[in-house]
């Protein structure tokens, strides 16, 4: 069992985004073998990285702000208290389309 708080979670700044950061809550560092959860903050009109794909299932849970998700064949928007599911192997990316920071959880099942 482990407890990780805002103050104890490993923090990674986002290069080129003064408001951006990632807080790693659940990963190998606390013994998790098949689950990864982090909280990300993106500044207005920013992307965390280019669209990509991976073998794991992924869920984005928007806490604050407005996000645009881009995929191979679809584009959608998501606001607060909304979950977006990304199946394994699907191309996906996101962007903060608002004027305020975008805060969201990322949950990856490994």
URFEN-V238259 format. One record per residue. N is the residue number from 1. RES is the residue in one letter. D_CENTER is the distance of its C-alpha to the mean C-alpha in Angstrom with 2 decimals. Layout:
n;res;d_center
N;RES;D_CENTER
N;RES;D_CENTER
//
This chain:
n;res;d_center
1;X;23.64
2;X;21.40
3;X;20.16
4;X;17.44
5;X;17.26
6;X;15.66
7;X;18.72
8;X;18.71
9;X;15.13
10;X;14.94
11;X;13.63
12;X;12.77
13;X;13.50
14;X;12.21
15;X;15.42
16;X;17.06
17;X;14.93
18;X;16.96
19;X;14.65
20;X;11.45
21;X;10.36
22;X;8.24
23;X;9.96
24;X;10.52
25;X;12.02
26;X;13.00
27;X;14.00
28;X;17.40
29;X;18.42
30;X;19.22
31;X;20.59
32;X;17.90
33;X;18.93
34;X;17.02
35;X;13.81
36;X;10.75
37;X;8.58
38;X;6.72
39;X;6.24
40;X;5.29
41;X;8.12
42;X;9.31
43;X;13.02
44;X;14.87
45;X;15.18
46;X;12.77
47;X;10.59
48;X;8.39
49;X;10.66
50;X;12.92
51;X;12.58
52;X;12.91
53;X;13.74
54;X;14.04
55;X;16.12
56;X;13.78
57;X;12.72
58;X;9.07
59;X;8.11
60;X;5.64
61;X;7.67
62;X;8.46
63;X;10.51
64;X;12.09
65;X;12.70
66;X;12.81
67;X;10.56
68;X;12.29
69;X;11.23
70;X;13.69
71;X;15.15
72;X;18.53
73;X;20.43
74;X;18.44
75;X;16.68
76;X;15.53
77;X;14.40
78;X;12.65
79;X;13.41
80;X;13.39
81;X;13.65
82;X;12.62
83;X;10.94
84;X;10.36
85;X;11.52
86;X;11.53
87;X;14.74
88;X;15.50
89;X;16.73
90;X;15.57
91;X;14.71
92;X;11.56
93;X;9.90
94;X;8.72
95;X;10.48
96;X;11.17
97;X;14.62
98;X;15.85
99;X;18.04
100;X;16.12
101;X;12.88
102;X;9.75
103;X;8.17
104;X;5.51
105;X;5.10
106;X;3.89
107;X;7.58
108;X;9.48
109;X;13.25
110;X;15.27
//
